[in-house]
Amino acid sequence: MIDLFSDTTTRPTQEMRDAIASAEVGDEQRGEDPNVLALIAETCEVLGKEAGLFLPSGTMCNLIAVKNHTQPGDTVFVGHNCHILRCETGAAAAVSGVVLDVVPSVDGRFSGQALQQTLFEANPYTPVPSLVCVEQTHNFAGGAIWPVEELRRIREISLANGLKVHMDGARLFNAVVASGISAEDYARLCDSVWVDFTKGLGAPLGAVLCGSKDFIERARRYKHMFGGALRQAGMMAAGCRYALKHHVQRLGEDHLRAQRLAGCLRSLPGFEVKQVDTNLIFFKPGNIPAAEFQARLKEQGVLVSAVGEWVRAVTHLDVDDKDIEKTIRVLEGFFSTLTAQ
Ligand SMILES: Cc1ncc(COP(=O)(O)O)c(C=O)c1O
């Protein structure tokens, strides 16, 4: 099987497994795990943030950040189809008791102007607007990069209106490698930001949430509250440290492979392909329903996912040039069978 289902399906490389197996460990909950502490320090350095917290998942980073920045009843501004809105079991509402207000946009990446127009003046009858969330890159927009100038405008407007900004950086490093803009330059536009080591970076587990010392002190209490405090987590942190050191720059290879695949898809009559900025390719396969197309590709040994009417293919650490060429042959063969029918 060629697995283009998601960049979460990567398996640790032998070198990463070696780093995991030989990791020094301590009690993470008591702040004594050397690899966790080192990973936090290295991530803070890359993001230019004061403090950080190792968490089991990106979903928990979002959960804790929203809880931390808000009070029940507050409004959180989000883009449509963002992970917090669509893929976290409504946790922001269930756990933090916030109202999610969707800022209009074409694909989930809203502009500063759209945010300005959506903001409302708080009075005794309204919810309190307190937080803006952005997702870099935006998954369901097709791994699209949120332009840094727009993020800057969003930051300015947020500051002027007393709002905090949180960045879901599940694929922030894809944006960094593709745009040439540093992680620190993106992160300085946010009060809190996290990066995931389990997506394109290929680690089996782990994310680091960063922000100010005060923010992270409170976040540590929520981590414990939600059952996220860990013990000998250094083994997993060692995998993340390996990924941070060795797997960031290579994301560029995934982006090139995504472009190659997108080029083939664009050449197939009737196919619509979203702009490809990074490693996610979203396409509509003519008039074939996405779920049917997904099933037919699976029969041919290629795994993709169906997201509504779109098919999503993702390039990552475990997909090489040969896999892409084979996928292209499957697509072209599939298409010629269709046209012959
Ligand atoms: C944009 C985005 N945010 C958050 C997450 C959640 O990350 P995790 O799987 O580490 O919980 C994902 C996972 O796919 C994602 O794509």
The ligand as a Gaussian input file, in Angstrom:
#p B3LYP/6-31G(d) Opt

LIG

0 1
 C       -4.560000      21.352000      11.963000
 C       -4.540000      20.304000      13.027000
 N       -4.623000      20.675000      14.307000
 C       -4.594000      19.787000      15.303000
 C       -4.454000      18.440000      15.056000
 C       -4.441000      17.478000      16.193000
 O       -3.185000      16.944000      16.406000
 P       -3.009000      15.569000      17.193000
 O       -3.319000      14.476000      16.239000
 O       -1.581000      15.589000      17.632000
 O       -3.949000      15.594000      18.353000
 C       -4.391000      17.987000      13.727000
 C       -4.283000      16.553000      13.435000
 O       -4.379000      16.081000      12.333000
 C       -4.435000      18.953000      12.690000
 O       -4.386000      18.598000      11.389000

